[in-house]
Amino acid sequence: QVHLVESGGGLVQVGDTLRLSCVVSERSFTPYYMGWFRHPPGKEREFVAAVVWSNGRQYSADSLKGRFTVSRDRTKNTVYLETDVLKPEDTARYYCAAAKNFCARYGCNSQEEEYEYWGQGTQVTVSS
């Protein structure tokens, strides 16, 4: 069973930055994509960014491009999400997810249904 464990969230101030981490528990598991999603209060969960595990290629939500950077460290079985200066609207629970397989359809790696494994999330609250 694959477990994903996020960390790094918390209560921060406007203008702060964060680095969220997600550890993949099972070292023998090789995902194709690792993704980050977030669930703001009162809204639907949305895609933030994804990275191809093998080569590090990154994908970002157009609405957030330039503000969030995804990366991975295969030696640590960990994927990261680094934020730019945070705003109150970045308040959300942030989830990492793992997709086993490549998908060819344009934009598919931003779709929740492509990801089979999910962490419990880490809360980020941005206070003004």
C-alpha positions in Angstrom: 0.0 0.0 0.0 1.3 3.4 -1.0 1.1 6.2 1.5 1.7 9.9 0.9 2.5 12.1 3.8 2.5 15.9 3.5 4.1 18.3 5.8 5.2 22.0 5.9 1.9 23.7 6.2 0.9 26.1 9.0 -0.3 29.6 9.8 1.7 32.2 8.0 1.5 35.9 7.2 0.8 37.5 3.9 4.1 37.7 2.0 5.6 34.7 3.6 6.8 31.7 1.6 6.5 28.0 2.3 8.0 24.7 1.1 5.6 21.8 1.4 6.9 18.3 1.3 5.3 15.0 0.5 7.0 11.7 1.2 6.1 8.5 -0.7 6.2 5.7 1.8 6.8 2.8 -0.6 10.3 3.0 -2.1 9.5 0.3 -4.7 6.6 2.4 -6.0 7.5 4.5 -9.1 4.8 7.1 -10.0 4.7 8.7 -13.4 3.3 12.0 -12.1 3.3 13.5 -8.6 0.8 16.3 -8.3 -0.2 19.0 -5.8 -3.8 20.1 -5.4 -5.4 22.4 -3.0 -8.9 22.8 -1.5 -9.8 26.3 -0.5 -12.6 26.8 2.0 -16.0 26.9 0.3 -14.5 26.0 -3.1 -13.7 22.9 -5.1 -10.3 21.2 -5.0 -8.1 22.5 -7.7 -4.9 21.6 -9.4 -1.7 23.4 -8.5 1.2 21.7 -10.1 2.6 18.3 -11.2 6.0 16.9 -11.9 7.1 13.9 -13.9 8.9 11.6 -11.5 11.5 10.3 -14.0 12.7 13.5 -15.6 11.4 16.4 -13.4 9.3 18.0 -16.1 7.0 20.4 -14.4 3.4 21.4 -15.1 1.6 24.3 -13.4 -1.9 25.6 -13.3 -2.2 28.6 -15.6 -3.8 30.7 -13.0 -0.9 30.1 -10.6 2.0 29.9 -13.0 5.1 31.5 -11.6 3.9 31.4 -8.0 4.3 27.8 -7.2 7.2 25.5 -8.1 7.1 21.7 -7.9 10.2 19.6 -7.7 11.2 16.1 -6.6 14.1 14.4 -5.0 14.1 10.8 -6.0 16.8 9.9 -3.5 14.5 11.0 -0.7 11.3 9.7 -2.3 9.9 13.2 -1.8 8.1 15.8 -3.8 8.1 19.5 -2.9 5.9 22.5 -3.6 7.6 25.9 -3.0 5.4 28.9 -2.9 6.0 32.5 -3.9 4.8 35.2 -1.6 1.5 34.0 -0.1 -1.8 35.7 -0.3 -5.0 35.2 1.8 -6.6 33.4 -1.2 -3.9 30.8 -1.0 -5.5 29.5 2.2 -6.4 25.9 1.6 -5.6 22.4 2.4 -2.8 21.2 0.1 -2.8 17.6 -1.0 -0.2 15.6 -2.9 -1.2 12.8 -5.2 0.5 10.1 -7.2 -0.4 8.8 -10.6 0.9 5.5 -11.7 0.7 5.9 -15.4 1.4 8.4 -18.2 -1.7 10.0 -19.7 -1.7 11.4 -23.2 -4.8 13.6 -23.2 -3.9 17.3 -23.1 -4.1 18.5 -19.5 -4.9 15.1 -18.1 -2.2 15.4 -15.4 -4.2 18.2 -13.8 -7.3 16.0 -13.4 -7.9 14.4 -10.1 -9.2 11.2 -11.6 -5.7 10.4 -13.0 -4.3 10.1 -9.5 -4.7 6.9 -7.6 -3.1 7.8 -4.3 -3.6 10.8 -2.1 -2.2 12.1 1.1 -4.3 13.5 4.0 -3.2 17.0 3.2 -1.5 19.8 5.1 -3.3 23.0 6.0 -2.0 26.4 4.9 -3.6 29.4 6.4 -2.5 32.8 5.2 -3.3 35.6 7.7 -3.5 39.3 6.7 
